[in-house]
């Protein structure tokens, strides 16, 4: 088990560091959102939300919240929101 975790860390750490340093912000933001949604899907399974429809609805609500936050951020930077 420890060997597997060390190997996973050796693979994922350079990818994460390279992503932070080399990817443009919108791409990094999209990849982070995708990883967060995948983690939420697994967390909902751990929280005993067994119904796939319920998990899908919760995931869609979280995605809608992410999109709304990004949309509001870009609108406020453009000076469209007080």
C-alpha angles and dihedrals in degrees: 000000000000091000091054092050093048092050091048090050091049090054100039100042096064090044092052094045092046091048093052093046102038110028122088113247097254091053093047090048092051093048091047091050091051092050091048091051092049090049090049090052090054093043091053088054089052089049089059096251093149098166108097092205092055092048091048092050092048090048091049091050090051091049090050090051091051092050092047092051093050092045091051091047093054093043091051092049090052090055094246095121124056 
